[in-house]
């Protein structure tokens, strides 16, 4: 069986990190292996606890890159064991007046093959002891795979743009805002930049920017009385046939085409299909991908949901009216080149409170960092709908 | 042949041994675990001993103030000479912090961070660090809305961790979860009640390994488990509160002991004292468990309806703040309301009682100290104070000091 490249990377890093600490690195390996092998439901905790204590007894600051590298391809629980080890070793070293191996940590940071969170952690320890680190390192992180490093870099560019605007240099401000918009992945930063660009008479089509799908085929309602619909596989789940006629809870049903102009890409099913309680709706879209690629299918909804990609169930959530935010649910899958069929199931329950009447969703396809993957046939941005006085896209 | 010591020497040895044991006991953190969990050692929000000052400000009666790296409705706990607090940070609230401060100086002793393994969304008014950590005096059990359960010792050494939503991926509530864990014997009890994977689990406090897990109603609950029952450990049981029921369980096995199937508050937790359970149910309902059978309902008072804050009980009286900020005092024997007084502000944190003073901190940082008359017939606000920030914690109290935290800071309020 072949090891994956990142797994090899941490082993190589373990061998080379620290230079003269090679022998010591070898000593860390058994403990790190134990920490990497923790699993679900407490599996491996006993061994990990002993290994962690052992690690604390002999690991020194020069070996921080080795521990950081062990995070590559580790499961989330193991990553936390390792992170705690990094923090404990570094904290103790600094409290005792020691200096951290910043050159080795910077080398680790610069190697983007490492786990993004491990790289961010390396940066934070560098910055703790080197006040020049943010100015030296962050400006190069505008396209970083670490969402937190990228965010810091974007924040600096936004600050530059704001300064330029304040200095009445609109061209420089515009260029900086554009640069920030291209790199930003967090909603708050994108909104801030879009609002600033709108004030500079350069509105942004945020639906296009985020990749919210606007054109759907919808069918419903099927019954969800008593919550039965969530686990009931109605005909669209078995086969999507846009010409088919189904028997719904209120009579015969056919797919209808629906376009949303909502500034945040929401599809309001109460408007599209009529107000129903205890109801199931399906939404489908043929999504054309330029190439085969991994993708995240992200859905926001106050209703219970399911997400399928090309017949494969990627995500489910049986929760009603417990928040409704952008990217609330994430299904991870792979788009094929050309046509892909995306199917959503949106279930409304029978709560009577005013705040429980919404039956809606917002959906997009993006990469792992949140950059939109657009249907190759999607129309170009429509900036006219995001003039300065328009409500910008929000959750 | 064993040599028999003279009686006098034996006595001296016994005295020396007892002295050594006493010193050792006093030196152990458990002996100094002053405020080890949500609502204090008895989960009734009552402390004895020296009273904290009645007023404070940034320039008055503040022993120290420490910065916090993130937000959190969670409350500080005090274990010996250490104050422990959790917070969460990051755009997605996915960074989990556990911080330990020296109680005397406010110096940060250590800081551990973790990444959430479960869902981190919450209502804007809450945060991932909503549950209050618990301690048995030697270990700290930090819990988060993302259902990450982390055990550290008092030096910040990681002992074990669990991702309960990593184990059960549909465990979570995007409004946020806030149930605080408890420690009973060798078991840490974590309540994870939501519309998805809804359960309560008891885990081995030394290893984090699961001892039991019981299914719970698929409905959101923000209430915290309570240790109830007799004074002896073997008589203790765990109370679990859901919107549709209050149940009692054996802490070792999780086995259901009895169930009270009436609607309960989804946020405000119940209290147990001297064999009576004061349930946040249909207002307030006093219950007395019977061995081998259902509970007896002693009384119900629908006008004693708690807000988000939980009730507290001491000296035969119940104190409770409702959603309108009205503090009520009622007789514990029959629920008769003795008096009411309106406090200023909205309260998420549960007030505490130290002697005859009740300390309440509103969400906007207004501290109000109510003095209870000797016969309990009257409550009067004797001090009003203001700190800046958002406060959702319940205060911790130890050695005449009050510990409160906002989204940004942790304060020790104490007379100089």
Boltz contact constraints between the chains, C-beta under 6 A:
constraints:
  - contact:
      token1: [A, 40]
      token2: [B, 167]
      max_distance: 6.0
  - contact:
      token1: [A, 41]
      token2: [B, 167]
      max_distance: 6.0
  - contact:
      token1: [A, 41]
      token2: [B, 210]
      max_distance: 6.0
  - contact:
      token1: [A, 42]
      token2: [B, 162]
      max_distance: 6.0
  - contact:
      token1: [A, 42]
      token2: [B, 208]
      max_distance: 6.0
  - contact:
      token1: [A, 42]
      token2: [B, 209]
      max_distance: 6.0
  - contact:
      token1: [A, 42]
      token2: [B, 210]
      max_distance: 6.0
  - contact:
      token1: [A, 45]
      token2: [B, 160]
      max_distance: 6.0
  - contact:
      token1: [A, 45]
      token2: [B, 207]
      max_distance: 6.0
  - contact:
      token1: [A, 45]
      token2: [B, 208]
      max_distance: 6.0
  - contact:
      token1: [A, 46]
      token2: [B, 207]
      max_distance: 6.0
  - contact:
      token1: [A, 49]
      token2: [B, 159]
      max_distance: 6.0
  - contact:
      token1: [A, 49]
      token2: [B, 160]
      max_distance: 6.0
  - contact:
      token1: [A, 52]
      token2: [B, 158]
      max_distance: 6.0
  - contact:
      token1: [A, 76]
      token2: [B, 117]
      max_distance: 6.0
  - contact:
      token1: [A, 77]
      token2: [B, 163]
      max_distance: 6.0
  - contact:
      token1: [A, 80]
      token2: [B, 114]
      max_distance: 6.0
  - contact:
      token1: [A, 80]
      token2: [B, 161]
      max_distance: 6.0
  - contact:
      token1: [A, 84]
      token2: [B, 112]
      max_distance: 6.0
  - contact:
      token1: [A, 84]
      token2: [B, 158]
      max_distance: 6.0
  - contact:
      token1: [A, 87]
      token2: [B, 112]
      max_distance: 6.0
  - contact:
      token1: [A, 186]
      token2: [B, 91]
      max_distance: 6.0
  - contact:
      token1: [A, 319]
      token2: [B, 195]
      max_distance: 6.0
  - contact:
      token1: [A, 319]
      token2: [B, 196]
      max_distance: 6.0
  - contact:
      token1: [A, 322]
      token2: [B, 173]
      max_distance: 6.0
  - contact:
      token1: [A, 322]
      token2: [B, 174]
      max_distance: 6.0
  - contact:
      token1: [A, 322]
      token2: [B, 175]
      max_distance: 6.0
  - contact:
      token1: [A, 323]
      token2: [B, 121]
      max_distance: 6.0
  - contact:
      token1: [A, 323]
      token2: [B, 174]
      max_distance: 6.0
  - contact:
      token1: [A, 323]
      token2: [B, 175]
      max_distance: 6.0
